[in-house]
Amino acid sequence: MKNEKYVWYLSYGSNLSKDRFLCYIQGGTPNGSTKNERGCRDNTIPIRDEGYEISFPLYFAKFSSRWNGGVAFIGKSEKNNTKTFARMYLITEEQFLDVVSQENDVADISIDLEEVISNKSLQVSDGWYGNILYIGEKDGHPIFSFTSNDDIEDAKFNPPSKAYLDTISLGLTETFDMAQVAASNYLSSSKGCK
């Protein structure tokens, strides 16, 4: 490992698919999307990735022109008896900031990650994924994710496109060896998904 600070980026939506996530790292247009991602300043692939389960509820809302439908978010607080499947990527802090800026369609973004850890949550942008969440720690590295500034109770649910669900399903299969039927059942049980 280089002499860098590393963080776990936790994904619960289309970035469950490694090929899709690597478009945020290395640039490119993911399958099913219409947007070419610029990639990170450092396009080194993640050091590790692994599956992880969280209790922040998954839901689908807003309308993405790049995916032609709703996209995935998680609630800003944990809920009992909730299981959301996620995939974590061990990347540099700089790469994490670049991913957040791409997800929020801004050229650059500044985030005080220590403040995120202290507060568990911090709004850093008015973009769709402008709220950074501190999920915990693993192997000495903090785990961060991002979601909407709105909470799930205020969300305007919207069903995702087949291409978007296929990308998430692929990620679930890659990460958890989940069968297609199980992936479909899991996704269809989320708010906003028909």
C-alpha angles and dihedrals in degrees: 000000000000121000091271138119110254131203135182113245108205117208127189101170135046091333088072081085107080094209090054093047092049088062086068090050102039103016130247143112115287121223111273094018129099099208127090108220117219096219129217128304085242106044096186110139118248116281092225141355131193144163121268135178124219135181097226106115119247120226140162123232147145123036121271116199090198090059098026095231147034122326135213126273134162128221116260093239135045121259126205117249092018124128122187119179115225142170124222126209122197105223138150121275089246091054090049090053090049091051091050091049091051092048089052096043095238128130095232139357136196121211130179098217092187088059090050089053092047095048097032087224136039134180108225102163143017088235125114092266097035098129115085117205128201106217100178137270137292129185091351096307126106119242117226134180135168136222143159123312086229117078122236092258090061097042123120099221118221128177118246125237122258090249091055093047090047090055092051091045090052089053092049090052092048095046104036103017085241118175118240093248092051091048091050092049092048094049096043090055091062121098113263095022117110 
